[in-house]
Every structure is written in structure tokens, then in C-alpha cells.
Amino acid sequence: MAMKMLMLFAAFSFVAWILLFLGLAQRRESRRRNELERNRTTGCIVDYVRGESPAGKGRVRVYWKPVVEFMADGQKLQAEYENSMDREKFPIGETVDILYDVSDPSRFHLEADPVFVSGGRGAIRISIFWILASAVLTVVLAVFIGGLSLDFPHMWHSFREFLRSR
């Protein structure tokens, strides 16, 4: 029983750390893009391009990438956006705010894109919760299953002595 609980703890910890790294990477990418893509303009969604990706067991996931038309440095551009969007939330003809890279206007992102709005905060919050929960679970497993005895007054006294010796 203890080994199963320990394996469950390890799995939760692994997922938490993966979520943390993904959230931090997403946040770093969001900041990088916001630094590079400083010019603002408005554009219009003129079309959607259909894409497919495997979803397992022979199924296919369908996604839609918007084609956006906007003016950048006096030029009219029409480009496919790199991320998929909800066609119902952003219908054709919808006006959208855009940030684009001055050196390459085809590199842009929609300000309303949830990927850039959240900046990885959700994944970071969930991962911190899981890391804290797994730490608590570790202590609980060590005390109740592993037989670790926790003598808090002695631990506090040792900690204070350690600080005084510095």
C-alpha cells in the first residue's frame, strides 16, 4: 500500500513540475513577444484555414486558424495567424487588435488570444498548488506510513540554535 501511495505522489509531483516548466516557458514567450511586437494596429479576420492533427485512436482533431488583414507601416498585409481560434468567438469580419514585429510585420499576435492574455499564469498556479500538495502528502506518508516521528519543540530549538551560531 505504501509503495502505491508513493508512486501516486511521484506521478503528481512529476505532473506539477511539468506544468510549472510549461507555464514559465509560456510566460517567457509572452514577454518576449510583447518586447518584440510593440507596434499596435487593428485588423480584420477575413477567413479561416482548416487544419487537422491526430487525436489518437484514429480520430482527428480539427482546428481553425484565422487569416487576418491589417495595415503595417503603410502596407496592407494578409497573413494566417499561427494559433487556432474559436470561430464563433471571433467570426469573419471581426475587428481585432494586433501587436506586430516592426522588423517583420508577418510576425504578429492577436491581443485577444488567450495564450498571450494569460501568459502562463494558470499553469503556474496549478503547478504551485500541486507542488505544495505533494509536499504535504510526502510528510503525511512519512509520518503515518513510514513511522517518522516529528518532535516540533526539539526541531524549533535546534533551528534557533543554528541561527544563533551564525
C-alpha positions in Angstrom: 0.0 0.0 0.0 2.8 2.4 0.9 4.6 1.8 -2.4 1.4 2.6 -4.4 0.9 5.8 -2.5 4.5 6.8 -3.0 4.1 6.1 -6.8 1.0 8.2 -6.8 2.9 11.0 -5.1 5.7 10.7 -7.6 3.3 10.9 -10.5 1.6 14.0 -9.1 4.9 15.7 -8.4 6.1 14.9 -12.0 2.9 16.5 -13.4 3.3 19.5 -11.2 6.9 20.2 -12.2 6.0 19.7 -15.9 3.1 22.2 -15.6 5.4 24.7 -13.8 8.0 24.5 -16.6 5.3 24.8 -19.3 3.8 27.8 -17.5 7.1 29.5 -17.1 8.0 28.8 -20.8 4.7 30.3 -21.9 5.2 33.3 -19.7 8.7 33.9 -21.1 7.5 33.6 -24.7 4.6 36.0 -23.9 7.1 38.5 -22.5 9.5 38.1 -25.4 6.7 38.6 -27.9 5.5 41.7 -26.1 9.0 43.2 -26.2 9.5 42.4 -29.9 6.0 43.1 -31.1 5.4 46.7 -30.0 3.6 48.3 -32.9 -0.2 48.2 -32.5 -2.8 48.2 -35.2 -6.2 46.9 -35.8 -7.1 44.3 -38.3 -10.0 42.2 -39.6 -10.5 38.4 -39.7 -11.1 37.8 -43.4 -11.1 33.9 -43.5 -10.2 30.8 -41.6 -7.9 28.0 -42.7 -8.8 24.5 -41.6 -6.2 22.3 -40.0 -6.1 18.7 -38.6 -4.0 16.9 -36.1 -4.1 13.3 -34.9 -6.2 12.9 -31.7 -5.4 9.2 -31.0 -7.3 6.0 -31.8 -7.7 7.0 -35.4 -9.5 10.2 -34.6 -8.6 13.7 -36.0 -8.8 17.0 -34.2 -10.0 19.8 -36.4 -8.8 23.4 -35.7 -9.2 26.7 -37.4 -6.5 29.4 -37.9 -7.8 32.9 -38.8 -6.5 34.8 -41.7 -6.1 38.4 -40.7 -5.8 41.5 -42.8 -4.1 44.6 -41.3 -2.1 47.7 -42.2 1.6 47.7 -41.0 3.9 50.5 -41.9 1.7 51.7 -44.7 1.4 48.2 -46.3 -1.7 46.1 -46.4 -0.9 42.6 -45.2 -2.9 39.4 -45.1 -1.5 36.6 -43.1 -2.5 33.4 -41.4 -2.3 33.5 -37.6 -0.1 30.9 -36.0 -2.6 29.8 -33.3 -6.1 28.4 -33.7 -9.0 30.4 -32.6 -12.7 29.8 -31.8 -14.6 30.7 -35.0 -17.8 31.5 -33.0 -16.0 33.9 -30.6 -14.0 35.6 -33.5 -16.3 35.4 -36.6 -15.2 36.5 -40.0 -15.4 40.3 -40.2 -14.5 40.7 -36.6 -12.1 43.6 -35.8 -9.1 42.6 -33.7 -6.3 44.4 -32.0 -2.8 43.3 -33.2 0.7 43.7 -32.0 3.3 43.1 -34.7 7.1 43.0 -35.0 8.5 46.2 -36.7 11.3 44.3 -38.5 8.9 41.6 -39.8 5.2 42.5 -39.7 4.2 39.0 -40.7 5.2 38.1 -37.1 2.2 39.2 -35.1 -0.3 38.1 -32.5 -3.8 39.0 -31.6 -4.1 40.7 -28.2 -7.3 38.7 -27.6 -5.5 35.4 -28.0 -5.9 33.5 -24.6 -2.4 32.1 -25.0 -0.9 35.7 -24.7 -3.6 37.1 -22.4 -2.9 34.6 -19.6 0.9 34.4 -20.1 1.1 31.0 -18.4 -0.4 32.1 -15.1 -3.0 29.3 -14.9 -0.4 26.6 -15.4 1.9 28.2 -12.9 -0.8 28.5 -10.2 -1.9 24.9 -10.7 1.6 23.6 -10.6 2.4 25.5 -7.4 -0.7 24.0 -5.8 0.3 20.5 -6.9 3.9 21.0 -5.6 2.6 22.2 -2.2 0.0 19.3 -2.1 2.7 16.8 -2.9 5.0 18.2 -0.2 2.2 17.8 2.3 1.5 14.3 1.0 5.1 13.4 1.5 5.1 14.4 5.1 1.8 12.6 5.7 3.2 9.4 4.1 6.5 9.7 6.1 4.7 10.1 9.4 1.8 7.7 9.1 3.2 5.0 6.9 7.0 5.4 7.2 6.9 5.9 11.0 8.8 9.2 11.1 8.3 10.9 14.4 8.1 14.7 14.3 9.3 16.4 17.5 8.4 20.0 16.8 9.7 21.6 20.0 13.1 19.9 19.5 13.1 20.9 15.8 12.4 24.5 16.7 15.0 24.6 19.4 17.6 23.1 17.0 16.7 25.7 14.4 17.1 28.6 16.8 20.5 27.2 17.9 21.5 27.0 14.3 20.5 30.7 13.7 22.4 31.8 16.9 25.6 30.1 15.8 25.7 32.1 12.6 
